[in-house]
Amino acid sequence: MNNLYAKIYADPAFQQLQIKRSRFSWTLAALMLGSYYTYILVIAFKPELLAVPLGVDTIINWGIAVAVAIIVLGFILTGLYVWRSNGEFDSAIEAIVERVSASE
């Protein structure tokens, strides 16, 4: 069985899949961290931007709205990763495993 793992890992298609999956996950992580840290930097250096109320008769300000949007973005990016992982990445790895297993 360890020999099978070594063959799968050495397979060029598997290496390309690993690069593609890694690039995708790092892109999503950068989007999430970038939005979160931008929000924190705005709070630190320009808090008056987020202190503006959303409307005339509301106590909810832009800071709360942006914070909720960042949380929703986290759920959306997680769902996007799961959707693509369960579809494209899992089917590709199954094909690689079948091909390498058949060549043994």
Number of C-alpha atoms within 10 A of each C-alpha: 6 7 9 13 13 10 17 20 15 11 15 12 15 18 13 11 17 15 12 12 17 12 12 15 16 11 12 17 15 12 14 18 14 12 18 18 11 12 18 14 12 15 15 10 9 12 14 12 13 18 15 14 16 15 10 8 7 8 12 14 15 17 20 15 13 15 16 12 13 17 12 12 16 19 12 12 16 15 12 13 16 12 12 13 16 12 11 12 17 12 12 16 16 11 14 19 19 12 12 15 13 8 8 8
